[in-house]
């Protein structure tokens, strides 16, 4: 093999491998699981071209050399990209400062509070329609029996980066694209908009003089689940926060249930079992602190279980099997109410605003807050 053609081959493979995760959503999920499987795929590519080099050069040493050449530019390109993102994030750090470092005023203790628990990829069908026999979810079931629940709630987009901005801002999002670590452009019914420019439940709370706390943002790994749970408990017990929003990385893959709990099986079901345990732990912390009776809980998800869907990320969000849970528990009202009209996650902001304004006192007030006027039926 000529040196020039060898260099061109190495460069082409390195560039393709470096940007492979942007071209294949499946590999993205493998990388989010710790990168082990994606590195195995890359190693297989290196061995393939190593074998090609062996045939052309006729030397095992040459094959290994070519494999190393394929791997080295890959690491260099990704390291360069990581360095670029780190530098850019450093210059934009002020835009993403931690809430604890931005203190405009000393918030006063509040009475009623709303705790929003978003569990990434939690599936309504799996929870309440096609739950595997033997999978016990006592905390979810107990909350469901004493709450208002939408039976036909759908995301506007089956992807976290689009559905979460939709539910936080109240804007229907049909597509999105990212620009580095700081840019998220959304396609809405009114055209394109920057996520940072849209109103949200947090700006709504700030306008009302209500302090808010945020925990988590969808990194799918074990350490993130533990840290989000601990931070959510801490924020939920703060007397000065009227709104707390927590985004948990479960039951989104990778499956970590068996790693952290003896009661959680493998796979998606195990991660759903962790959802149940997390909910129970948060409610026990509120009960022990004497705050359970003054804390409303809104449990929801951003999209259905993508593992049930061919291709993993495609499909119509309004597909009847793509339902997500939207469960509002008002501790001062213990009845169970099932709402059967379609509900979009983009209506969640209206519900939160109505709660902050004191317009949601009973479960019967929820449909109007969601912009719906249909019947509220008993289970």
N, C-alpha and C positions, 0 to 999 in steps of 0.2 A: 504493500500500500504506500502510495506517495505521501510524503509529509503534509503537503497542502490538502489533499483529499481527506487524510486522516483528521486534520485540524477542522476542516469543514464539517465532517461527520460528528465529531465531538461537540462542536459548537451548536449544531442543529439539534442534537439529542438533548443537550443541556438546556437550551432555551425552551424546547418543548416540555421537558420535565419540570422546569421551573414554573411554568404557567399552566401545568396540567390541571391543577386543582380548580382553576377558573373555568376550564373547559368541560370538566366532568364532575357534576355534583356528587356522584358516588364517592369519588376520591376525597372530596372535601370532608365528607362525614368520617372517612377513615382517618384523615389527619386530625379531625377533632377528637378522635378516640385516643390520641397520644402519638400519632404518627407512625406507629409500629407497622401497621399493615401497608401504609403508603410507602414507607421506606422499603418494605419487602417488594412491592411492585417496582420501585425504582431499581432495586438490586437486580431483579429479574431482567429489567431492560438492559442494565449494565452487562449482565452475563450473556444476554443475547448478542449484543454487539461485541462482547469479548470473544464469544465463539466465532463470530464472523471474522474478527481479527485473527483468530487462531488459524482459521482455514486459509486466509489470505497470506498470512505471514509464516504459518507453520511452526509456531512456537508458543508453548504454554506461558512463558514469561511475557511474550508480546500480548497475549490475550488478557493477562492480569493487568498489564500496563494500560491497555486500552480501556479496561473496565474502570480503573482508577481515574483515568482521564475523563471518562464520562461523569463520574461522581463528583470530581473536584469542581468543575465549573458550576454544577448544580448548587453545591454548597455556597460557592462564592456569590452567585446571583441572588440566592435567597438571603444571604447575610447582608448583601448590599441593600436589598429591598427593606429588610428589617431595620437597618441603620437609617435609611431614608425616612421610614415611618416614625422612628424614634425621634429623629431631629425635628421633623415636622410637628409631632405631638408636643415636643418641648416648647416650640414657638406658639402653639395654640393652647397651651395648658390652662391659660386663664379662662378660656371658654368652657372648660370642663372641670372647673375647680370643685373639690369636694364640698358638699353642702355644709359640713361642719366648719369649713374655713371661710364661709360667706355668711356673716352675721349682720343683717341689716337692722335688726331690732331684737330685743330679748322677748321671745314669745311667752305669753302667759299660759297657765294651765287651762286645759279645755275639758269640756264634759264629754259629750258624744264624740266618738272618733270612728273613722272608716279605715279598715285594714283590707287592702286589695292583695290577694294572693294569686299570682299568675304562674301556673305550672306549664312549662313549655311542652307542647305536643300532647297534652292530656286530652283524651278522646272520649266524647260523650257515649258513643256506641259501646266502647269497651267498658265504660263504667257501669252503664245502666241497661244495656240491651244485650250485649254479647260477652258478658263477663265470664271468664273461664270458671268452670265448676271448682269449688274449693278455695278460690281466692277471696279471702275475707278483707273487707275494707270498712272496719267498724266506725272509724272517725268520719270518713266521707259519708257513709250511710246515715250516721247520727245527725250530721249537719244537714243533709238532704231532707231528712224527715221533719226538720223544724225550720224550713226556709222557703223562700220564693225561688222557683227554678224555671228557666226557659227550656222547653223541650225541643225547640227548633232554632238554635242559635248558630250562626255561621260567620266565619271570618270573611273579610273582603279579599283576602289573598292568602294562599296556603304557603306562606313564607314569613318567618319571624320579622325580618327587616321591613316588611310591608304591613303586616297585620298589627304589630304592636304600635307603630305610629298612628295607624287608623283608629285603634281603640282609645289611645291616649289623646288624640286631637279631635276625634269626631269626624274626620274626613275620610271618605271612601278612597282607598288606595288600590289601584289596579296593577301597578308595576313600580319598580324602584331600581336605582343604580347607585353604587357607592363610588366615592372619589377620595381615595386615601383614607386615613384614619379619622378625618374630621367632617367629611361631606356625605350627605345622604339626600338624593334627589328623588322625590315621589311623583308619580303620575296620578293625578286626581281627576275628578269630574270637571274641574275648572282649568285643567292644564297642569304643567309641572310646577312644583313648589319645593323649596328647601325645608327639610324637616325642622331645622333650627328656627325658621321664621313662622311656623304654625303655632297657634295657641294650643294649650294642653290642659290636662287636669291640674298640673302644677302651677301654671300661670293663673288658672281659675282660683286655686286655693290662695295664692299670694294676693290676688286682688281683693279677696275677702278677709285678709289679715290672718289666714290660717297657715300655720307652719306645717311643712310636709317633710317626710323622710323617704329615702329610696334605698333599696338593697337589691343588688344583683343585676346582671344583664347577660343572659343566655350563653355563657361559655360552658360547653358540655363536658365537664370533667368532675372527678370526685371531690377535689379540694374546693371547687366552686360551690357545690351543693352544701358542704359543711359550713363554709363561711357565710353563704346567704342565709342559711337557717339561723346561725348564731346572730347575725346582724339583724335579721327580722325580729327575733325575740327581743333584742336590745331596743330597737326602735318602737316596737309595739308597746313596750312598758314605759316609754317616756311620757310624762304627764303633759308636755307642751306641744305634742304633735297631734293635729286633728286629722291628718291624712298620712297613711303609710302605704307605700307601693313596693311589693317584693316580687321580683322575677326569678323563679327557680329554674335551674337547668335540667330538671327532671319532670316527666319521664322521658325526655329526649335522650336518644342513645349517646354514648355507649351504655350498655347494661352494667350497672354497678350495684344492683340490689344484693346479690350474694356476697359481695365484697364487704358490705358494711352492716348487714342485718341477717340474723339467723332466720327471721320470718319471711324474708323476701326471696322468691325464687329467681331463676335466671331470666334474662330477656326483658322485654317491655313490661311484662306483668310484675317483675321484681321492682322495676323503677316506679310503677304505679303504687306498689306496696310502700315504697319510700315516701311517696306523696301522702299516703294515709298516715304514716308515722310522723311526718313533718307537721301535718295539720294537727295531730293530737298533741305533739310537743308544744306547739305555739299556743293552743287553747289551754293547756295545763298551766303554762307560764302566766297567761292572762288571769286564769282562775286563782292561782296562788298569790298574785299581786292584787287581787280584788278589782280587776279591770274588765273581766269578761262580760259583765252585765251592761257595760257602757260602750262596748266595742262591736260595731257591725262588721261583718266579714263578707267580702265579695270574692268568691272563688271562681276563677275562669281560666281559659287557655287561649293560646294564640292561633292554633290550628290543630287539626285532627292528627291521628297517628299515621305518619307518612309511610311507615313500613307496610301498611295494608294496601298501598297504592302503587301501581306499576310506575316505575320511573322515579318514585320517591318524592318528587317535588312538583309534578305537573297535575293538571286536573282542574275542574270547575269547583270553586269554593262553595257554591250553592248546591253541590251534590248532596242528596239527602243523607248519605252515609258520612258526610264530612262535618257532622255536628260537633260543637264544642260545648262544654259546660259553662253556664252562667248562673251562679247560685248566690243569692243575696240572703244572708242570715241577719235578721234583726233580733237581738237577744231579748227584747221586751215583747216579742210576739212569737210564740212557739208553734204556730200552725204550719201546715205544709200546703203550698200553693203551686200548681203547675200551669205554666202559661204556654199555650199551644200555637200562637201566631209566630211567624218567622221574625227573628230578631237579628240584626246585624251587630257585629262587634263595634262598629263605628258609632252605635248608639250608647255605648258605655259612658262616654264623656258626659252626655246629657243626664244620665242616671247619677253620676258622681256630683255634678253641679247641683242637681235637685236635692241630693242628700246634704251637701254642704250648706244649702240655703234653708234647710229645714222643711222641704216640701215632700220628703219621704218619711212619714211617721209610721205608716202601716204598709203591709205587703200590697194592699189594694192601690197604693199610690204609685207603684213601680211602673205599670204600663204607660201611664201618662208621661213619666220621666223619660221613658224610652222612645217617646213619640208614637206610641201605639194606643189604640182605643178598643181593642178586642176584649173578649170576655176573659176573666180570671177564674179558672175552674178549679175545684178541689181535685185532689189526686184520685 
